[in-house]
Amino acid sequence: MARVFSDVPEKKWQDWQWQLQNRLMKLPDLKKCYPLTGQQVKDIQKVLVSFRMAITPYYLSLIDPQNPDDPVMKQAIPTIHETEFYPTDMDDPLHEEVDSPCPGLTHRYPDRALLLVTHVCSMYCRHCTRRRKVGDNEDRHLPKKQLLAGFDYIRKTPQIRDVILSGGDPFTLTDQEIEWLLSELRKIKHVEIIRIGTRTPVVLPMRITEALCRMIKKYHPVYVNTHFNHFQEINADSKRACEMLADHGIPLGNQSVLLKGVNDNPAVMKKLVCDLLKIRVKPYYIYECDMSRGISHFRTPVATGISIMENLRGHVSGLAVPHFVIDAPGGGGKVPVMPTYIISQGPGTIVLRNYEGKIISCHDRPGEAETEDLPKNLSRYYSMEGVAELLNTQNHALDYGKILKKGPKRGKRK
């Protein structure tokens, strides 16, 4: 892609601090760098009354300005649809603040806690579920008093063994601030796993440095979950960032959000998950878009996600198949949703459908399937065709050719 700031020296372009300082946060700055129509200018002005904008020069450079449906553009540049609010929209759809025993910490699942360490992101995604608070305070310094209260809660709650650092984006903090967070958590003996949620490999890949990776490595096990939504976001820069993390022993997962007009297409999602594996990122979740205010235009029917999963399972490596989940409103947590593969069950036998649509059976315990001895005078009421054949015989698959040739039974008219 052509660079947006063509006169910026390479050394400066690769400086993550420069990228942060030069984020496009105001409409006049965006107009200088990206061709906007008069209507777009009016629309963005209306959106910025309610929601913030921030785009790194790097991420803007991934947009093809000649493509009105560019998937990167849709995630970065505000549209008038963000001013459309619906009765079902919510400020805090996941009840993160309701399930918060102290500010900035959410404890919903028994053994996990979410700790928000900053409100700042390098880019404010147009589909952000935390848009109610992200960017409220552009002060990038750690809210230490709030964090100390969070650490104290975790320390007094021994069932918490897994802590997720999120925000905002933790990687907008300095190496020293991130190390302080990791070192404080490592002082709590029952905290076994630390996870970091970040989109910097996607929108600010130059933030991933050797120094950062070496520092994180000291506090293993540390996992990083990132957020690629489209294969157009994977290039030499994001590949370098992800592989550098992986080379330092940091396992990488990806959490995509299903977005209308961006990735709600089986072919797009298939290429994305396969390309992620090539840069050593494990597809982890596909989320149904949340019910936050102003993002309903991104929401797809749940059936779209199920269809995508149908096109992934069996068609790509199991390593590339994520979980499709709905993060249930009201703090209901992540609910997995998938196509139905169990057709029927009988004593000792289960009938399944595979990815090709073939119907097969297997025994779910050692020995033969149990069948009942039927009175002879009732045998004519007992069908051994179709799925019933698999439940009651030693056959393992339906013979479609035989079924089609035989055709349906028709009763004689009286």
C-alpha positions in Angstrom: 0.0 0.0 0.0 1.1 3.5 -0.7 2.2 5.3 2.4 0.0 8.1 3.7 2.9 10.3 4.9 5.2 9.9 1.9 7.7 12.5 3.2 8.2 10.9 6.6 11.6 9.2 7.0 11.6 5.5 7.5 13.2 5.7 10.9 10.5 8.0 12.1 7.7 5.9 10.5 9.0 2.9 12.4 9.0 4.7 15.7 5.8 3.7 17.6 5.9 6.8 19.8 5.8 9.0 16.6 2.9 6.9 15.3 1.0 7.5 18.6 1.8 11.2 18.7 0.6 11.6 15.1 -2.7 9.7 15.4 -5.4 11.3 13.3 -7.9 12.3 16.0 -9.5 15.5 14.5 -11.4 15.9 11.2 -9.0 18.6 9.8 -6.1 16.2 10.2 -7.9 13.4 8.5 -8.9 15.6 5.6 -5.2 16.3 4.9 -4.4 12.7 4.7 -7.4 11.0 3.2 -9.8 12.0 0.4 -13.2 12.7 2.0 -16.4 13.8 0.2 -18.3 16.7 1.5 -21.0 14.4 2.8 -18.4 12.3 4.6 -17.1 15.4 6.3 -20.6 16.3 7.5 -21.2 12.8 8.7 -17.9 12.5 10.6 -18.6 15.9 12.3 -21.9 14.5 13.7 -20.3 11.2 14.9 -17.4 13.0 16.7 -20.0 14.8 18.9 -20.6 11.4 20.6 -17.6 9.2 19.9 -13.9 9.7 19.6 -11.7 9.0 16.6 -8.0 7.9 16.5 -6.2 6.3 13.5 -2.5 5.6 13.4 -0.8 6.8 10.2 0.3 3.2 9.7 -3.2 1.8 9.8 -4.5 4.5 7.5 -1.9 3.5 5.0 -3.5 0.1 4.7 -6.7 1.6 3.2 -7.3 1.6 -0.5 -9.0 5.0 -1.0 -10.3 3.9 -4.4 -12.4 1.1 -2.8 -15.6 2.4 -1.2 -16.0 -1.0 0.6 -12.5 -1.2 1.9 -12.6 -3.4 5.1 -9.8 -1.4 6.8 -11.6 1.9 6.1 -14.8 0.6 7.7 -13.0 -0.2 10.9 -11.2 3.1 11.1 -13.2 6.0 9.6 -16.5 7.0 11.2 -19.8 6.8 9.3 -23.2 8.3 9.8 -24.5 4.9 10.9 -22.8 5.5 14.3 -25.4 8.1 15.1 -28.2 5.6 14.7 -29.2 4.3 18.1 -31.7 1.5 18.8 -33.7 0.5 21.9 -31.6 -2.6 22.1 -28.3 -0.7 22.3 -26.5 -0.5 25.6 -23.6 1.5 27.1 -22.2 -1.5 28.9 -23.7 -4.6 27.2 -21.4 -7.0 28.9 -22.0 -5.6 32.4 -18.3 -5.2 33.0 -19.0 -2.4 35.5 -21.8 -4.3 37.2 -19.4 -7.3 37.8 -16.7 -4.9 39.1 -15.8 -5.3 42.8 -13.5 -2.3 42.4 -13.0 0.3 39.6 -11.2 -1.1 36.5 -11.5 -4.8 37.5 -14.2 -7.2 36.3 -14.6 -10.6 38.1 -17.2 -12.6 36.3 -15.8 -16.1 35.8 -14.6 -17.9 39.0 -10.9 -18.2 38.2 -10.4 -15.2 35.9 -10.3 -11.5 36.3 -10.1 -8.7 33.8 -8.0 -5.7 34.7 -8.3 -2.4 32.7 -4.9 -0.7 32.8 -5.5 2.3 30.6 -8.2 4.0 28.6 -5.9 4.8 25.7 -5.7 2.9 22.4 -3.5 3.5 19.5 -6.6 3.4 17.3 -10.3 3.6 18.3 -12.0 0.9 16.3 -15.4 1.9 15.0 -16.9 -1.4 16.4 -15.4 -1.0 19.9 -17.5 -2.5 22.7 -16.0 -0.2 25.3 -16.5 3.0 23.4 -18.3 4.4 26.4 -15.0 4.9 28.2 -12.1 4.2 25.9 -10.4 7.5 25.1 -12.1 9.3 28.0 -8.7 10.3 29.3 -5.8 10.6 26.9 -3.3 10.6 29.8 -1.2 7.5 29.1 0.2 7.3 32.6 -0.9 4.3 34.7 -3.8 4.9 37.2 -1.7 3.4 39.9 -4.1 4.1 42.8 -6.8 2.3 41.0 -4.5 -0.6 39.9 -3.2 -1.1 43.5 -6.8 -1.6 44.6 -7.2 -4.2 41.8 -4.1 -6.0 42.8 -5.3 -6.0 46.4 -8.6 -7.6 45.4 -6.8 -10.3 43.3 -4.4 -10.9 46.3 -7.4 -11.5 48.6 -9.2 -13.8 46.1 -7.2 -17.0 45.8 -9.5 -18.6 43.3 -8.2 -16.1 40.6 -5.5 -17.9 38.7 -5.7 -16.1 35.4 -5.5 -12.3 34.9 -6.2 -10.5 31.6 -4.7 -7.1 31.1 -6.8 -5.0 28.8 -8.0 -1.4 28.4 -7.7 0.6 26.1 -4.5 -1.1 24.9 -1.8 -2.1 27.5 0.9 -1.8 24.8 0.3 1.9 24.6 2.1 2.0 28.0 5.9 2.2 28.2 8.0 -1.0 28.7 8.7 0.1 32.3 5.0 0.5 33.1 4.1 -2.9 31.6 6.9 -4.5 33.5 5.6 -3.0 36.7 2.2 -4.6 36.0 3.7 -8.0 35.3 6.0 -7.9 38.3 3.2 -7.0 40.6 1.0 -9.8 39.4 3.9 -12.3 39.6 4.2 -11.4 43.4 0.7 -13.0 43.8 1.4 -16.7 44.1 -2.0 -18.0 43.0 -1.9 -16.0 39.7 -0.7 -18.7 37.3 -1.4 -17.2 33.9 -1.2 -13.6 32.7 -2.8 -12.6 29.4 -2.5 -9.3 27.5 -5.2 -8.2 25.1 -3.8 -5.8 22.4 -4.4 -4.7 18.9 -1.0 -3.2 18.4 0.3 -6.0 16.1 -2.6 -5.0 13.7 -2.7 -1.2 14.0 0.8 -0.3 15.4 3.1 -3.3 14.7 6.2 -1.2 15.3 5.3 -1.1 19.0 6.4 -4.8 19.2 10.2 -4.4 19.8 12.9 -6.8 20.9 13.2 -5.0 24.2 9.5 -5.4 24.9 9.6 -9.1 24.0 12.6 -9.8 26.2 11.0 -8.1 29.1 7.7 -10.0 28.8 9.7 -13.3 28.5 10.9 -12.8 32.1 7.4 -13.2 33.4 6.2 -16.3 31.6 3.7 -17.8 31.3 2.3 -14.7 29.5 -0.1 -15.1 26.6 -1.0 -12.4 24.1 -4.4 -12.2 22.3 -4.6 -9.8 19.4 -7.4 -8.7 17.0 -7.1 -9.2 13.3 -10.5 -8.9 11.5 -9.5 -9.2 7.8 -6.6 -10.7 5.9 -5.8 -7.2 4.5 -4.4 -6.4 7.9 -1.7 -9.1 7.6 1.4 -7.9 5.9 5.2 -7.8 6.4 4.9 -5.4 9.3 2.3 -7.3 11.3 4.0 -10.6 10.4 7.3 -9.3 11.9 5.5 -8.2 15.1 3.7 -11.5 15.6 6.7 -13.6 14.8 8.9 -11.6 17.2 6.5 -12.3 20.0 6.3 -16.0 19.1 10.1 -16.2 18.9 10.2 -15.1 22.6 7.9 -17.9 23.6 4.8 -15.8 23.9 1.8 -17.8 22.6 -0.5 -15.8 20.4 -4.3 -16.0 19.9 -6.6 -14.0 17.8 -10.1 -12.7 18.6 -12.0 -11.5 15.6 -15.4 -9.7 15.6 -17.9 -10.7 13.0 -18.5 -7.4 11.2 -21.0 -6.8 8.4 -19.3 -5.7 5.2 -15.8 -6.6 6.6 -15.6 -10.3 7.3 -19.1 -11.7 7.2 -18.1 -14.0 4.3 -16.9 -17.6 4.5 -14.1 -17.1 1.9 -12.8 -14.0 3.7 -12.8 -15.7 7.1 -11.2 -18.8 5.7 -8.3 -16.9 4.2 -8.0 -14.9 7.4 -7.7 -17.9 9.7 -5.3 -19.7 7.4 -3.1 -16.6 7.0 -3.0 -16.2 10.8 -1.6 -19.7 11.3 1.2 -18.8 8.8 2.3 -16.0 11.2 2.0 -18.3 14.2 -1.3 -16.8 15.5 -3.9 -19.3 16.6 -7.5 -18.3 15.7 -9.2 -18.3 19.1 -12.6 -16.6 19.0 -15.0 -15.1 16.5 -17.4 -12.9 18.4 -20.8 -11.9 17.4 -20.7 -8.1 17.4 -21.8 -6.7 20.8 -24.8 -4.5 21.4 -23.0 -1.3 22.2 -24.4 2.1 21.2 -23.8 3.1 17.6 -22.5 -0.1 16.2 -25.7 -1.9 15.2 -24.8 -1.5 11.5 -21.9 -3.9 12.0 -24.1 -6.6 13.5 -24.9 -9.7 11.5 -27.5 -12.4 12.1 -26.2 -15.2 14.3 -26.9 -17.5 11.4 -24.1 -15.8 9.5 -21.6 -16.9 12.1 -22.9 -20.4 12.1 -22.7 -20.6 8.3 -19.1 -19.4 8.5 -18.3 -22.1 11.1 -19.9 -24.7 8.8 -17.5 -23.5 6.1 -14.4 -23.8 8.4 -14.9 -27.1 10.3 -13.5 -29.9 8.1 -12.5 -27.5 5.3 -9.4 -26.1 7.1 -7.0 -27.4 9.6 -8.4 -27.8 13.1 -5.7 -25.4 14.2 -7.4 -22.7 12.1 -11.0 -23.3 13.5 -11.9 -20.7 16.3 -14.8 -20.8 18.6 -17.8 -18.7 17.5 -19.3 -17.1 20.6 -21.9 -14.6 21.7 -20.7 -12.6 24.7 -24.2 -12.6 26.2 -25.7 -9.3 27.3 -26.1 -8.6 31.0 -22.9 -10.3 32.0 -24.0 -13.8 30.7 -20.5 -14.6 29.6 -19.3 -16.2 26.4 -21.8 -18.7 24.9 -20.4 -21.0 22.2 -22.6 -21.4 19.1 -22.0 -23.9 16.3 -23.7 -26.0 13.6 -25.5 -29.1 14.8 -23.5 -32.2 14.3 -25.4 -34.6 16.5 -28.4 -36.0 14.6 -29.7 -38.5 17.1 -28.9 -40.7 20.0 -29.9 -44.2 21.1 -28.8 -46.7 23.8 -25.1 -47.1 23.2 -25.1 -45.4 19.8 -24.8 -41.8 18.6 -25.6 -40.6 15.0 -23.5 -37.8 13.7 -23.3 -35.6 10.6 -19.8 -34.8 9.3 -18.6 -31.7 7.4 -19.5 -33.3 4.1 -23.1 -33.9 5.2 -22.6 -37.7 5.5 -24.6 -39.3 8.3 -22.6 -41.9 10.3 -22.9 -43.7 13.6 -20.5 -44.7 16.3 -20.8 -46.6 19.6 -20.3 -44.3 22.6 -19.2 -47.1 24.9 -17.5 -50.5 24.4 -19.5 -53.4 23.2 -22.4 -53.5 20.8 -25.3 -51.2 20.7 -28.2 -52.4 22.8 -31.4 -53.3 21.0 -34.7 -54.4 22.4 -36.4 -57.7 21.4 -39.7 -56.7 19.9 -42.8 -58.9 20.0 -43.2 -60.4 16.5 -46.7 -59.0 16.1 -45.2 -55.4 16.4 -42.3 -55.8 14.1 -44.2 -54.2 11.2 -44.4 -51.0 13.2 -40.6 -50.9 13.8 -38.8 -49.1 11.0 -35.1 -49.9 10.1 -34.7 -47.2 7.5 -32.8 -43.9 7.6 -31.4 -42.8 10.9 -33.2 -45.6 12.7 -31.1 -48.1 10.7 -28.0 -46.7 12.2 -29.4 -46.7 15.7 -30.5 -50.4 15.6 -28.0 -52.2 13.3 -24.2 -52.5 13.0 -24.2 -50.3 9.9 -22.1 -47.1 10.3 -23.2 -45.0 7.4 -26.4 -44.4 5.4 -26.2 -45.6 1.8 -27.6 -42.6 -0.1 -27.6 -44.4 -3.4 -29.7 -47.2 -2.0 -32.1 -44.7 -0.4 -32.5 -42.7 -3.6 -33.0 -45.7 -5.8 -35.6 -47.2 -3.4 -37.5 -44.0 -3.1 -40.1 -43.1 -0.4 -42.7 -45.7 0.5 -46.2 -44.9 -0.6 -49.2 -46.5 1.0 -52.0 -48.1 -1.1 -55.1 -46.2 -1.5 -58.2 -47.8 -0.1 
